[in-house]
Amino acid sequence: MGYDADKDEILEERRIETAEGRWIVAVLARYDGGEKKIGLSRLYAKKDGSENHAKLGRLTLDEVPRIVEAVTALVAEAREQV
């Protein structure tokens, strides 16, 4: 049985704008009612206006504390929802 997008539930999302005008996205999600997990990705706007996600990769030193803050908030929210 493969991945089913209908079973993917986004509980909370935080977007962090970077210096390049792009975004880092931190998501609290769960799949098929399972364990809550945090996902991190980069988000780019295409020329046609649509969005494209990419792996996070390397971080600038300015991005790190902002990501830590977003992830810490998501963890706190996940624990409150229990």
N, C-alpha and C positions, 0 to 999 in steps of 0.2 A: 504494500500500500504506500503510495507516494504522498508528497506534500499536498495539502488541500488549503488554499488561501482562505476559504470560508471558515476554517477552524482557527485561524490566526486572529487573536483578539488584542488590540492595542488598548491598554488601560490608561496610559498617560504618555505624553510626548513633550520634550523640551527641545527648542531650537536655539542654537548659539550661533550668532552671526560672527564670521571671521573677518579679518582685515581685507581679504580679497572680495568681500561681498557675497561670499558663499556661506553655507551653513554646515554646522555639525549637529546631527540629530541624535538625541538620547531618548530611547523608547523603553517603557516598561510594558512588557507584553507577556502573553501566555498562549500556548497552543493546545487546543482541544481540552480546555479546562485544567491543564497541567500546572506545573510549577511556574511561578512568575520569574521572568528573566529580563535582563537589561541588554539592549542592543545599541551599538554605536555605529554611525556611518556618516559619510559626507554627503551633502546634497548640492547638486549643481543645477542651475537653470539652463536649459537648452535654448538655442536661438528661436525655436518655435514656441517658447514659453512653457513647455512641459518640464517636469523635474526628473532628474536621474540620480539614483543613489549609487555610491561607490564605497569601497572599503575605507576605513578611517586612515590607515597608514601612519606615517610619522606626524607628530604634533609639534607646533611651535611652542616655545616656552610660555608665550602669552595665552595659548589655548588650554594648557594643562589645568591651571586653577579653575577656569570657568567650567571645564568638563567635570572636575572633581565636585564642584558645587552642584551642578545639575544631577550628577549620579547620586550624590548624597541625599538630595531632595527626593529623588525617585525611590531610593531605598526606604526613606522615612515614610513615604506615602504607601509603599507596598506593605510595610509592617503595620501601618494603621488600618489597612483594609482587611487584615486577617480576622 
